[in-house]
């Protein structure tokens, strides 16, 4: 065995972690509004039966769509701000930054589902 350590994944610096979490909160709010607006448009155009069929009567499906949309928007935001190359140069994998950016969305959706 060689004494050379294998390259590992670096932690995200605190400055970027804080920024990703704050942006994640704003992205969650935007994605939640987008999913709710889509649900309302479907409900108003086709009646409540179609809207219920859209979610199968389960509000957790709306939370799932919100999380998928939030993760997509975090990825788009990282690319739009050209931060992917910076984080990769720091040794941070893009998927870890996306996961950190979606943490506020997961927390808020869990809280909203618990109090529903």
PyMOL commands that set and color helices and strands:
alter all, ss='L'
color gray80, all
select helices_A, chain A and resi 14-46+48-55+59-80+83-89+94-114
alter helices_A, ss='H'
color red, helices_A
deselect
rebuild
show_as cartoon
